């Protein structure tokens, strides 16, 4: 069973919010962590088998102030029994055959005047 745990803490700066997210993310059983609340001072944790008291106390040790606001059960979304069919649209494919470029005509260099003036 998934739980949604909301912990309010002393997180006035971006650094403290990042620290709180890191602490909550490494807890056992956590599947989702986010910052919530109007003042962005709440950590919302969703997971299975998460110990809310242990998580609150570890946040309290590192942040200085943390209060467990609520713990509630999250209901999973019902999955539909029949999957929706996927419709594919095919675009015509054009095959351009390889065009072999013939040999280039030989280049011949015939000087009109000799390059050496002594000869």
PyMOL commands that set and color helices and strands:
alter all, ss='L'
color gray80, all
select helices_A, chain A and resi 14-25+52-63
alter helices_A, ss='H'
color red, helices_A
select strands_A, chain A and resi 2-9+30-36+42-48+66-74
alter strands_A, ss='S'
color yellow, strands_A
deselect
rebuild
show_as cartoon
